[in-house]
Amino acid sequence: MNPRLGVCIVLACAIAAAVAAGCNKSSNVSPTPSPTPTPTGPDTLYVQDGGSKTIRVYKHASGLNGVAVATATLPTSDVSNPDVVYNPAFDVLWYPSAYPNPSLGPPASTPIRVWDAASTKNGANPDQLVPYTNGAGTATYDSVRDFLYVANINGPTIQVYSSAHLMTSASVPAANVTLTITDGGCGCTPRPQEMLYDPVNDRLFVSDLGTVVAVFDGFGAAALGGGTRVANREILGLNSPDGLAYSPGNDVLYVGEISRKQIDVIHNASTANGPNGHGQVINAFQTGPTGMAYDGPRDLLYVYDPLQIWVIPAPAAASGNVNSIVNRHQFFDSATTLVGFGLSVDTTH
C-alpha cells in the first residue's frame, strides 16, 4: 500500500471531526504578518488537493493569510496524494498519479499527467497522459538535463524520462536506476517515499520508507546509464520521513515527519551523514506536515498541514512550535478543504 493513500484515511477523519465540531477555521489564523522586505515579482503556489480532485493555483501566495481564493484549478480526476512538479523554464507541470485509474487500462493505470503552458491554464484537463504502471506518486525534476525522475511503488527503481518537457502518451523511460539504501529500521525493502533533486550540485535526496534520507551525489550525470546506485551518505534517526524541501543557497534540508508532526531542519545537508543534525525542529503541526516547497527569492517555506498551508519565513532559523514563529502565517481554501501532499512554487510567471 502506498503510505500516501493511507494518509487519506487519517485526513478524512480529521475533516469529519472538524465538521462535527463546527470548526471555525479562522480561529486558528495568525495575525497578519508584519511587513518585511520581500522581492517583487511572481510567487505562485500549486497545491494538490485530493478532496476536490484538482490542483489549486494561488497567485501572490507569500502574502496569503486566512481565507484564500484559488486563481485557477486544474482537474486531476485523482484522489491520491502525489507530488506536483513544476518547471518555470518550460512552464510545464507534471502530476505523477499514485492511484490506479482502471478506465485508462494498462499500461496507463497510474499515468503521469502533464500540463503544457501551465501558468496559462484554468479548468483545463491535462495536455498529455503518459502511460505508467506502479506509480508511487513520487517524482522530481532535473532542470539541468530536462530529466523527470519517477519512483515505483513496488521497489527502489526510478524511471528516467529525458526531454521531459516534451513528454507525450508515446513517451517511454530512457533508463531505469535502482537505488541501494541501507535502512535497518524499515522492516521492508527500502524505496523512495519522496525525492528531491538539487540541480546546483547534481545531488538527489531520497526519503526512505523507514528511517533514513539517502543522498546520491552526481546522480543526473550518470542517470542515463541506468544500473544500480549506492547511496553516498545516509541521514539516520528519522521516523517515516516523507516530504522534502531544500535551500541550496545555505545547504539546508527540510524533512517532514508526519508521525512526529514535525520538520527536521538539517544544516550542512550535502555532507550530513549518520544520526546527528536533528537538534533543530519545527513542530506542533496539526495533521502534517506532508508536502513542502521552498521559495528561494523570498526565503519562505510552504508546508502542507492539511487542512491548511503554512508560510514560514527564514525557515533555516525557525524552531519550536510553529504557532510561535515570528511572522508565520497560514491560509486555507475558501471553496474546499485542502487534503493532499504535493506543493510546487513558481517565482517566474
BELWOPE-V368706 format. One record per pair of residues at least 12 apart in sequence whose C-alpha atoms are under 8 Angstrom apart, sorted by the first residue. I is the first residue (numbers start at 1). J is the second residue. Records with the same first field share a line. If there is no record, write none. Layout:
I = J + J
//
This chain:
2 = 98 + 136 + 153
4 = 80 + 81 + 82
5 = 80 + 81
8 = 80 + 81 + 339 + 340
11 = 287 + 306 + 339
14 = 287
15 = 307 + 337
26 = 66 + 67
29 = 65 + 66 + 329 + 330 + 331
30 = 65 + 66 + 323 + 328 + 329 + 330
31 = 329
32 = 65 + 327 + 329
33 = 327 + 328 + 329
34 = 327
38 = 298
39 = 297 + 298
41 = 347 + 348
42 = 59 + 60 + 346 + 347 + 348 + 349
43 = 59 + 60 + 61 + 62 + 345 + 346 + 347 + 348 + 349
44 = 57 + 58 + 59 + 60 + 61 + 345 + 346 + 347 + 349
45 = 57 + 58 + 59 + 61 + 343 + 344 + 345 + 346
46 = 58 + 84 + 342 + 343 + 344 + 345 + 346
47 = 84 + 340 + 341 + 342 + 343 + 344
48 = 81 + 82 + 83 + 84 + 339 + 340 + 341 + 342 + 343
49 = 79 + 81 + 338 + 339 + 340 + 341
50 = 78 + 79 + 80 + 81 + 338 + 339 + 340
51 = 79 + 336 + 337 + 338 + 339 + 340
52 = 336
53 = 75 + 76 + 77 + 78 + 79
54 = 73 + 74 + 75 + 76 + 77 + 78
55 = 73 + 74 + 75 + 76
56 = 70 + 71 + 72 + 73 + 74
57 = 70 + 71 + 72 + 73
58 = 70 + 71 + 72
59 = 71
62 = 300 + 311
64 = 329 + 330 + 331
65 = 329 + 330 + 331
66 = 329 + 330 + 331 + 332
67 = 331 + 332 + 333 + 334
68 = 331 + 332 + 333 + 334
69 = 333 + 334 + 335
70 = 333
72 = 121 + 122 + 123
73 = 122 + 123 + 124
74 = 121 + 122 + 123 + 124 + 125 + 126
75 = 123 + 124 + 125 + 126
76 = 113 + 125 + 126
78 = 97 + 99
79 = 99
80 = 97 + 98 + 99 + 137 + 340
81 = 97 + 98 + 137 + 340 + 341 + 342
82 = 95 + 96 + 97 + 98 + 136 + 137 + 138 + 340 + 341 + 342
83 = 95 + 96 + 137 + 138 + 139 + 291 + 341 + 342 + 343
84 = 96 + 342 + 343 + 344
85 = 139 + 140 + 141 + 342 + 343 + 344
86 = 344 + 345 + 346
87 = 141 + 143 + 346
88 = 346 + 347 + 348 + 349
90 = 117 + 165
91 = 116 + 117 + 118 + 119
92 = 114 + 115 + 116 + 117 + 118 + 165
93 = 114 + 115 + 116 + 118
94 = 112 + 113 + 114 + 115
95 = 112 + 113 + 114 + 137
96 = 110 + 111 + 112 + 113 + 135 + 136 + 137 + 138 + 139 + 150
97 = 110 + 111 + 112 + 113 + 135 + 136 + 137
98 = 110 + 134 + 135 + 136 + 137 + 138
99 = 135 + 137
106 = 131 + 133
107 = 131 + 132 + 133
108 = 129 + 130 + 131 + 132 + 133
109 = 131 + 132 + 133
110 = 131 + 132 + 133 + 134 + 135
111 = 129 + 130 + 131 + 132 + 133 + 135
112 = 129 + 130 + 131 + 132
113 = 126 + 127 + 128 + 129 + 130
114 = 126 + 127 + 128 + 129 + 130 + 167
115 = 127 + 128
116 = 165
119 = 349
128 = 167 + 168 + 169
129 = 168 + 169
130 = 167 + 168 + 169 + 170 + 171
131 = 169 + 170 + 171
133 = 152
134 = 152 + 153 + 154
135 = 150 + 151 + 152 + 153
136 = 150 + 151 + 152 + 153 + 193
137 = 150 + 151
138 = 150 + 151 + 152 + 192 + 193 + 194 + 195
139 = 151 + 194 + 195 + 196
140 = 195 + 196 + 197
141 = 196 + 197
142 = 197 + 198 + 199 + 220
143 = 199
144 = 199
145 = 162 + 163 + 220
146 = 162 + 163 + 164 + 165
147 = 160 + 161 + 162 + 163 + 164
148 = 160 + 161 + 162 + 164
149 = 161
151 = 192
152 = 192
153 = 191
155 = 189 + 190 + 191
156 = 178 + 179 + 180 + 189 + 190 + 191 + 192
157 = 176 + 177 + 178 + 179 + 191
158 = 176 + 177 + 178 + 179
159 = 173 + 174 + 175 + 176 + 177
160 = 173 + 174 + 175 + 176 + 177 + 223 + 224
161 = 173 + 174 + 175
162 = 174
174 = 224
175 = 223 + 224 + 225 + 226
176 = 224 + 226 + 227
177 = 223 + 226 + 227 + 228 + 229
178 = 226 + 227 + 228 + 229
179 = 191 + 228 + 229 + 230 + 231
180 = 228 + 229 + 230 + 231
181 = 208 + 214 + 230 + 231
183 = 208 + 210 + 211 + 212
184 = 211
185 = 210 + 211
186 = 209 + 210 + 211
187 = 210
190 = 208 + 209 + 210
191 = 208 + 209
192 = 206 + 207 + 208 + 209
193 = 206 + 207 + 208 + 209 + 241 + 242
194 = 206 + 207 + 208 + 242 + 243 + 244
195 = 207 + 244
196 = 244 + 245 + 246
198 = 246 + 248
200 = 248
201 = 217 + 218
202 = 217 + 218 + 219 + 220 + 221
203 = 215 + 216 + 217 + 218 + 219 + 220
204 = 216 + 217 + 219
207 = 241 + 242 + 243 + 244
208 = 240 + 241 + 242
209 = 240 + 241 + 242
210 = 238 + 239 + 240 + 241
211 = 236 + 237 + 238 + 239 + 240 + 241
212 = 234 + 235 + 236 + 237 + 238 + 239 + 240 + 241
213 = 234 + 235 + 236 + 238 + 241
214 = 231 + 232 + 233 + 234 + 235
215 = 231 + 232 + 233 + 234 + 235 + 270
216 = 229 + 230 + 231 + 232 + 233
217 = 231 + 232
233 = 271 + 272 + 273 + 274
234 = 272 + 273 + 274
235 = 272 + 273 + 274 + 275 + 276
236 = 273 + 274 + 275 + 276
237 = 274 + 275 + 276
238 = 257
239 = 257 + 259 + 260
240 = 257 + 258 + 259
241 = 255 + 256 + 257 + 258
242 = 255 + 256 + 257 + 258 + 290 + 291
243 = 255 + 256 + 257 + 289 + 290 + 291 + 292
244 = 256 + 291 + 292 + 293
245 = 292 + 293 + 294
246 = 294
247 = 294 + 296
249 = 296
250 = 267 + 268
251 = 267 + 268 + 269 + 270
252 = 265 + 266 + 267 + 268 + 269 + 316
253 = 265 + 266 + 267 + 269
254 = 266
256 = 289 + 290 + 291 + 292
257 = 288 + 289 + 290
258 = 287 + 288 + 289 + 290
260 = 283
261 = 283 + 284 + 285 + 286 + 287 + 288 + 289
262 = 281 + 282 + 283 + 284 + 285 + 288 + 289
263 = 281 + 282 + 283 + 289
264 = 278 + 279 + 280 + 281 + 282
265 = 278 + 280 + 281 + 282 + 316
266 = 278 + 280
267 = 316
280 = 319 + 320
281 = 318 + 319 + 320
282 = 318 + 319 + 320 + 321 + 322
283 = 319 + 320 + 321 + 322
284 = 320 + 321 + 322 + 323
285 = 305 + 321 + 322
286 = 305 + 306
287 = 305 + 306 + 307
288 = 304 + 305 + 306
289 = 303 + 304 + 305 + 306
290 = 303 + 304 + 305 + 306 + 340 + 341
291 = 303 + 304 + 340 + 341 + 342 + 343
292 = 304 + 342 + 343 + 344
293 = 343 + 344 + 345
294 = 345
295 = 345 + 347
297 = 347
298 = 313
299 = 313 + 314 + 315
300 = 312 + 313 + 314 + 315
301 = 313 + 314 + 315
302 = 343
304 = 340 + 341 + 343
306 = 338 + 339 + 340
307 = 332 + 337 + 338 + 339
308 = 330 + 331 + 332 + 333 + 338
309 = 330 + 331 + 332
310 = 328 + 329 + 330 + 331
311 = 328 + 329 + 330
312 = 325 + 327 + 328 + 329
313 = 327 + 328
//
